[in-house]
Amino acid sequence: MPRSGALHPVAAAATLVVKVGSSLVTAEGRGLDVAAIARLAKQIAALRTMGKRCLLVSSGAIAEGMQRLGWSRRPHAVHELQAAAAVGQMGLAQCYESCFREHGLATAQVLLTHADLADRERYLNARSTLRTLLALGVVPVINENDTVVTDEIRFGDNDTLAALVTNLIEADVLVILTDQDGLYDADPRRDPSARLVPEANAGDPRLEEIAGGAGTHLGRGGMLTKVLAAKRAARSGAHTVIASGGEPDVLVRLARGEPIGTLLASQTVPLAARKQWLADHLTVAGRLGLDAGAVRALVRDGKSLLPIGVKSVSGDFARGALVACDDPDGREIARGLVNYSSGETRQIMGRPSSDIEAILGYVDEPELIHRDNLVLL
């Protein structure tokens, strides 16, 4: 956990993922709560003035669709849920866009599924898009693509989606706003003696024992999904805060260092976690033979791998695959996620990055492997 006297993780964070549940952005089945969304937009705008980049993972599409379709109860049939999501996404995006526009902020709707983040090429595409949006000063509003998913839509999985996005862009903190004050050692709705857990280590198995209970008929996520999301976010070194979205200016107060809700702290150094994942948990799909200059750039200077330093390519791999990097003597010195397929790499190897567009007809990244996606062995 953070050292005593250390700056609160939200106050220290440069990039935050904020997740809001259906109960916070909908009006008890009467569609979207525009006033609540406006308050949320105002807080995120304030965080932006504090120099923090924010991504928003928002539920509410199905609830809004139900209201527009005149349904009083959440249906069970997947095709009806998908239809409600399709209708509701229109209103959800429109509401966020208009509320953020009041503060001079542009928004972008990003719909993802777990499959998007499990496939390496789509993972990198999503990562590049979100990073570009943040660099442009846009607030991405992310939701599960409920019109095409099946299992996820039955259970409500935006907590997990928020954790995956946190891992994806290597955010510093995940803030999960809910209708509870945080994580309690028992269900406060049933046990009046339940006590708030102010701070714990993310991944502590005892947390999963005390978390539980289902959500409302609108939102299906319980506290257990939030604890598991914190555990997942911690793998990339991100801390998680679970707090009440009904608390006045909760995001701004957290950003000022006020301890609100439950802090589930990561015990993992972010860079070490990512490097370990690259080195140990992915299968090598191909190999790149480097010249001496490229080896020096990687090992001595800590730079990215550029196409000009590659002399040979072996294997058949897609963009986003893990490839090994060998020195001129054939010794493996590094592994990394490649930005171009094996066929494209063969075309651009030995050439300067400025030639990529002329050779391939497009340029995705100037680096063949960015240093953030590379681990030295």
NUGUDO-481838 format. One line per 4 residues: number of its first residue (from 0); their letters; for each residue x, y, z of C-alpha. Coordinates in pm, 1 decimal, padded with zeros to 6 digits. Layout:
BEGIN
NUM = A = X:Y:Z  ...
***
This chain:
BEGIN
0 = MPRS = 00000.0:00000.0:00000.0  00114.1:00360.8:-00043.8  00358.8:00469.5:00224.6  00225.3:00670.2:00514.9
4 = GALH = 00233.4:01037.4:00422.0  00265.0:00963.4:00050.7  00053.8:01156.4:-00196.0  -00285.5:00994.0:-00257.9
8 = PVAA = -00272.0:00789.1:-00581.7  -00546.6:00994.6:-00748.3  -00369.7:01318.6:-00660.2  -00045.0:01182.0:-00803.3
12 = AATL = -00205.1:01028.6:-01114.3  -00150.8:01171.2:-01460.8  -00400.0:00939.3:-01635.1  -00723.0:00812.5:-01483.3
16 = VVKV = -00993.8:00576.0:-01598.7  -01329.1:00665.1:-01440.3  -01605.1:00405.7:-01448.6  -01966.2:00496.6:-01368.8
20 = GSSL = -02246.2:00246.0:-01327.0  -02603.5:00254.9:-01450.5  -02742.9:00354.6:-01111.2  -02543.9:00680.1:-01123.6
24 = VTAE = -02633.7:00797.8:-01473.0  -02994.3:00678.3:-01499.3  -03301.8:00797.6:-01317.9  -03449.2:00479.1:-01171.1
28 = GRGL = -03554.0:00341.8:-01506.8  -03664.9:00678.6:-01645.7  -03378.3:00705.6:-01889.7  -03064.1:00908.9:-01841.2
32 = DVAA = -03014.5:01142.3:-01545.5  -02892.4:01444.5:-01740.3  -02817.4:01645.0:-01426.4  -02595.7:01365.2:-01289.5
36 = IARL = -02408.0:01335.9:-01617.8  -02363.2:01713.4:-01624.4  -02210.3:01702.5:-01274.5  -01977.7:01423.3:-01385.0
40 = AKQI = -01868.9:01621.1:-01692.0  -01801.7:01925.6:-01475.0  -01578.1:01721.8:-01245.1  -01380.8:01566.8:-01531.3
44 = AALR = -01339.5:01912.4:-01681.4  -01195.9:02024.4:-01346.8  -00953.1:01730.6:-01350.2  -00841.3:01838.3:-01694.7
48 = TMGK = -00755.9:02183.6:-01561.3  -00545.6:02006.0:-01296.9  -00341.5:01847.7:-01576.2  -00497.3:01502.4:-01558.5
52 = RCLL = -00603.5:01298.2:-01860.2  -00932.3:01113.2:-01817.3  -01110.1:00829.1:-01990.8  -01469.7:00753.1:-01900.1
56 = VSSG = -01619.7:00402.8:-01901.7  -01994.3:00447.3:-01876.2  -02286.2:00214.4:-01838.7  -02639.0:00330.7:-01910.3
60 = AIAE = -02705.2:00245.2:-02274.3  -02941.9:-00041.5:-02201.6  -03128.7:00157.0:-01935.7  -03170.4:00450.5:-02176.0
64 = GMQR = -03282.4:00217.3:-02452.0  -03539.4:00058.8:-02222.0  -03684.2:00401.9:-02148.3  -03696.4:00496.4:-02515.8
68 = LGWS = -03863.7:00166.8:-02599.1  -04111.5:00196.0:-02310.5  -03985.0:-00111.7:-02122.1  -04016.6:-00103.2:-01743.2
72 = RRPH = -03814.4:-00417.7:-01670.3  -03478.2:-00531.7:-01804.8  -03545.1:-00811.7:-02057.0  -03371.3:-01148.6:-02043.6
76 = AVHE = -03353.7:-01224.6:-02415.2  -03013.0:-01131.9:-02553.9  -03152.1:-00993.7:-02879.9  -03382.8:-00759.4:-02686.6
80 = LQAA = -03093.0:-00640.7:-02468.5  -02888.3:-00579.3:-02781.0  -03174.4:-00384.1:-02934.7  -03208.2:-00172.4:-02619.4
84 = AAVG = -02834.3:-00105.7:-02620.3  -02843.0:00001.2:-02985.8  -03125.5:00246.7:-02918.5  -02978.0:00369.2:-02591.3
88 = QMGL = -02628.9:00433.1:-02724.4  -02769.2:00716.8:-02933.6  -02899.9:00899.4:-02628.2  -02598.8:00818.6:-02410.3
92 = AQCY = -02348.7:00956.9:-02661.7  -02563.5:01262.0:-02729.4  -02596.0:01341.3:-02359.5  -02225.6:01312.6:-02286.0
96 = ESCF = -02136.9:01515.1:-02593.4  -02365.8:01803.4:-02498.3  -02259.4:01804.5:-02130.2  -01887.3:01806.4:-02205.7
100 = REHG = -01934.1:02068.5:-02475.9  -02052.9:02306.4:-02202.0  -01693.3:02297.0:-02074.0  -01529.2:02326.1:-02413.5
104 = LATA = -01433.2:01958.5:-02424.8  -01476.7:01724.4:-02718.8  -01578.4:01363.1:-02662.4  -01544.5:01043.1:-02861.3
108 = QVLL = -01758.9:00731.8:-02839.4  -01552.7:00411.4:-02826.7  -01733.6:00076.3:-02823.3  -01522.4:-00225.1:-02728.5
112 = THAD = -01564.9:-00594.3:-02660.1  -01334.3:-00826.6:-02470.2  -01242.6:-00980.6:-02804.0  -01103.6:-00644.8:-02916.3
116 = LADR = -00857.2:-00651.7:-02629.4  -00775.4:-01023.2:-02652.3  -00665.8:-00997.5:-03016.8  -00318.5:-00842.5:-03028.6
120 = ERYL = -00370.0:-00645.0:-03349.3  -00701.5:-00500.4:-03236.6  -00549.3:-00439.6:-02892.7  -00278.7:-00221.8:-03046.8
124 = NARS = -00530.8:-00045.2:-03269.6  -00747.7:00038.9:-02968.1  -00442.9:00148.2:-02768.7  -00322.8:00377.7:-03047.1
128 = TLRT = -00668.7:00529.1:-03093.9  -00719.7:00601.0:-02723.5  -00373.0:00748.5:-02684.9  -00428.6:00969.9:-02987.6
132 = LLAL = -00762.3:01091.4:-02850.6  -00599.7:01179.0:-02517.6  -00317.1:01360.6:-02695.2  -00578.9:01563.1:-02884.9
136 = GVVP = -00747.4:01665.3:-02560.8  -01056.4:01454.1:-02628.1  -01240.4:01266.5:-02351.8  -01307.6:00907.7:-02470.5
140 = VINE = -01643.5:00772.9:-02350.7  -01610.9:00395.2:-02358.0  -01876.8:00129.8:-02333.3  -01914.0:-00238.5:-02396.1
144 = NDTV = -02033.5:-00293.3:-02752.4  -02357.1:-00443.8:-02627.1  -02508.3:-00470.1:-02973.0  -02272.9:-00753.9:-03069.3
148 = VTDE = -02159.9:-00925.9:-02746.7  -02346.6:-01217.7:-02593.2  -02218.5:-01353.2:-02259.5  -02097.9:-01014.1:-02139.1
152 = IRFG = -02434.4:-00850.7:-02191.3  -02604.6:-01103.9:-01966.3  -02390.7:-01024.3:-01666.1  -02284.0:-00662.5:-01707.3
156 = DNDT = -01908.5:-00640.8:-01727.3  -01814.6:-00274.8:-01747.0  -01608.3:-00307.6:-01427.8  -01387.1:-00559.7:-01602.4
160 = LAAL = -01391.2:-00351.7:-01919.7  -01268.7:-00050.8:-01719.7  -00983.4:-00258.1:-01577.2  -00888.6:-00379.4:-01924.9
164 = VTNL = -00884.7:-00020.6:-02052.0  -00669.3:00074.0:-01751.7  -00420.6:-00197.8:-01849.8  -00448.7:-00104.7:-02216.6
168 = IEAD = -00339.3:00256.8:-02181.2  -00131.6:00198.4:-01865.4  -00337.5:00441.9:-01659.9  -00220.2:00527.0:-01310.4
172 = VLVI = -00554.1:00490.2:-01133.4  -00893.0:00331.6:-01193.2  -01178.5:00508.2:-01014.2  -01497.7:00301.6:-00991.6
176 = LTDQ = -01794.4:00516.4:-00896.8  -02088.5:00323.5:-00759.2  -02398.5:00374.4:-00543.5  -02210.3:00249.8:-00235.9
180 = DGLY = -01959.4:00442.6:-00024.4  -01693.1:00182.0:-00100.1  -01612.2:-00174.6:-00002.4  -01754.1:-00288.8:00331.5
184 = DADP = -01659.3:-00591.5:00539.1  -02024.6:-00698.9:00507.4  -02327.0:-00594.5:00301.9  -02429.8:-00257.5:00455.2
188 = RRDP = -02779.0:-00296.5:00313.4  -02830.5:-00603.6:00532.3  -02584.9:-00560.6:00817.9  -02596.5:-00223.3:01001.0
192 = SARL = -02267.1:-00303.8:01174.4  -02079.7:-00331.4:00842.5  -01764.1:-00120.2:00836.4  -01603.5:00053.4:00540.1
196 = VPEA = -01266.2:-00085.2:00432.4  -01063.0:00235.6:00381.3  -00755.5:00071.3:00228.8  -00633.6:-00274.4:00130.0
200 = NAGD = -00404.2:-00445.8:-00115.4  -00564.8:-00519.4:-00451.0  -00559.3:-00894.1:-00501.9  -00593.1:-00979.5:-00132.1
204 = PRLE = -00807.3:-01298.0:-00146.2  -00998.5:-01188.9:00163.7  -01153.4:-00906.7:-00037.4  -01324.5:-01154.9:-00267.7
208 = EIAG = -01464.8:-01333.7:00036.0  -01631.2:-01023.4:00177.3  -01742.5:-00876.2:-00156.9  -02056.9:-01004.2:-00320.3
212 = GAGT = -02422.1:-00938.6:-00381.3  -02598.0:-00854.9:-00702.4  -02679.1:-00514.3:-00834.5  -03011.7:-00362.9:-00926.0
216 = HLGR = -03243.4:-00469.5:-01205.4  -03079.3:-00201.2:-01421.4  -02711.8:-00264.5:-01347.4  -02595.4:-00620.6:-01299.0
220 = GGML = -02251.7:-00566.7:-01145.7  -02196.6:-00627.8:-00773.7  -01906.3:-00537.8:-00547.9  -01728.0:-00862.2:-00638.5
224 = TKVL = -01681.5:-00748.1:-00999.4  -01523.8:-00428.1:-00868.6  -01280.9:-00616.1:-00645.1  -01185.7:-00842.6:-00935.5
228 = AAKR = -01145.3:-00536.9:-01159.3  -00906.9:-00384.1:-00906.8  -00709.3:-00707.9:-00902.7  -00682.9:-00698.8:-01280.6
232 = AARS = -00589.1:-00329.5:-01291.4  -00315.0:-00391.8:-01035.7  -00138.0:-00621.8:-01280.8  -00025.0:-00316.0:-01475.1
236 = GAHT = 00055.9:-00124.6:-01158.0  -00267.0:00077.3:-01133.8  -00435.0:00156.4:-00802.5  -00814.8:00139.5:-00776.8
240 = VIAS = -01053.2:00357.1:-00578.9  -01411.9:00243.3:-00519.4  -01625.1:00537.0:-00407.5  -01976.2:00675.8:-00412.2
244 = GGEP = -02065.1:00865.4:-00727.4  -02326.8:01048.3:-00522.0  -02061.0:01207.6:-00302.6  -02038.9:01579.6:-00395.9
248 = DVLV = -01740.2:01653.5:-00623.2  -01595.8:01311.9:-00544.3  -01349.1:01312.4:-00834.7  -01217.3:01659.9:-00762.4
252 = RLAR = -01177.6:01584.6:-00391.8  -00995.8:01260.1:-00466.7  -00767.2:01449.3:-00702.9  -00689.8:01692.6:-00422.2
256 = GEPI = -00578.2:01401.7:-00205.5  -00888.2:01348.9:00008.3  -00927.0:00981.6:00110.9  -01277.6:00886.5:00000.2
260 = GTLL = -01417.8:00536.9:-00034.9  -01189.0:00234.1:-00055.7  -00837.3:00241.0:-00195.7  -00720.1:-00094.8:-00334.7
264 = ASQT = -00349.6:-00043.7:-00386.4  -00132.1:-00218.0:-00641.9  00186.0:-00380.6:-00517.7  00331.3:-00409.0:-00869.5
268 = VPLA = 00575.1:-00166.6:-01029.8  00400.8:-00079.9:-01362.0  00700.3:-00115.5:-01590.8  00813.8:-00438.1:-01428.8
272 = ARKQ = 00468.3:-00590.9:-01465.2  00446.1:-00508.8:-01834.3  00798.3:-00624.4:-01908.4  00738.7:-00951.1:-01726.5
276 = WLAD = 00421.2:-01006.0:-01926.4  00606.5:-00943.9:-02251.6  00896.4:-01168.1:-02158.9  00715.7:-01460.4:-02002.6
280 = HLTV = 00352.4:-01481.1:-02105.9  00347.3:-01448.2:-02482.6  00462.0:-01691.8:-02749.9  00738.7:-01573.4:-02983.0
284 = AGRL = 00593.5:-01559.9:-03334.4  00905.1:-01462.3:-03529.8  01260.7:-01332.7:-03515.9  01437.3:-01018.8:-03630.9
288 = GLDA = 01810.4:-01008.2:-03702.6  01957.9:-00671.3:-03601.8  02274.6:-00493.0:-03700.6  02526.8:-00369.7:-03442.3
292 = GAVR = 02390.8:-00015.3:-03450.0  02040.2:-00129.9:-03364.3  02172.2:-00346.5:-03082.1  02352.2:-00044.6:-02934.0
296 = ALVR = 02040.0:00170.0:-02967.9  01833.0:-00085.7:-02776.4  02080.1:-00204.2:-02512.7  02292.5:00103.1:-02442.9
300 = DGKS = 02061.2:00392.1:-02531.6  01721.0:00247.3:-02439.8  01570.4:00346.4:-02774.0  01300.3:00194.8:-02994.2
304 = LLPI = 01376.8:-00043.0:-03279.8  01357.1:00123.9:-03621.4  01323.9:-00063.0:-03952.9  01665.8:00057.0:-04069.9
308 = GVKS = 01837.4:-00156.6:-03806.1  01679.0:-00485.0:-03916.4  01874.3:-00711.4:-04150.7  01663.5:-01029.3:-04155.2
312 = VSGD = 01311.9:-01147.4:-04075.7  01200.8:-01503.3:-03998.8  00858.8:-01640.4:-03924.0  00507.6:-01543.6:-04026.3
316 = FARG = 00351.2:-01298.0:-03783.2  00080.0:-01033.9:-03769.1  00095.0:-00680.9:-03636.7  00102.7:-00689.1:-03257.7
320 = ALVA = 00276.8:-01025.5:-03234.9  00569.0:-01088.3:-03001.7  00897.3:-01123.1:-03189.1  01251.9:-01195.8:-03073.1
324 = CDDP = 01540.4:-00963.2:-03158.5  01881.8:-01124.6:-03224.1  02222.6:-00957.2:-03238.3  02460.1:-01018.8:-03534.0
328 = DGRE = 02590.7:-01334.3:-03358.6  02241.4:-01481.1:-03328.8  02200.3:-01417.8:-02955.9  01854.3:-01308.7:-02844.1
332 = IARG = 01882.8:-00969.2:-02676.7  01520.7:-00851.8:-02660.2  01157.0:-00930.2:-02726.5  00881.9:-00691.6:-02824.4
336 = LVNY = 00545.2:-00629.5:-02986.9  00595.1:-00549.4:-03353.1  00398.1:-00272.8:-03523.7  00400.7:-00432.9:-03869.9
340 = SSGE = 00334.7:-00781.5:-04005.4  00614.8:-01008.8:-04122.3  00542.4:-00929.1:-04487.5  00545.0:-00555.0:-04422.1
344 = TRQI = 00858.6:-00583.2:-04209.1  01041.7:-00758.0:-04492.3  00950.2:-00469.6:-04722.0  01067.8:-00191.6:-04491.1
348 = MGRP = 01365.4:-00354.7:-04316.8  01692.4:-00172.5:-04369.5  01507.5:00141.3:-04474.8  01460.1:00468.7:-04283.6
352 = SSDI = 01123.4:00530.9:-04119.4  01060.9:00818.1:-04359.8  01030.8:00560.5:-04641.5  00756.1:00352.5:-04477.8
356 = EAIL = 00463.4:00538.0:-04631.6  00616.1:00530.9:-04980.8  00680.0:00154.5:-04952.1  00359.7:00036.2:-04782.5
360 = GYVD = 00120.1:00310.5:-04886.0  00059.3:00407.9:-04523.1  00250.2:00459.6:-04200.9  00118.5:00327.2:-03872.7
364 = EPEL = 00413.6:00393.1:-03644.0  00767.5:00513.3:-03727.6  00908.6:00245.4:-03496.9  00910.0:-00122.0:-03577.6
368 = IHRD = 00898.2:-00190.7:-03203.1  00840.4:00094.5:-02959.7  01056.4:00089.7:-02648.0  00742.9:00075.9:-02430.2
372 = NLVL = 00660.9:-00257.9:-02595.1  01012.5:-00401.3:-02572.8  01195.8:-00588.1:-02296.3  01570.2:-00651.4:-02290.0
376 = L = 01679.1:-01002.8:-02197.2
***
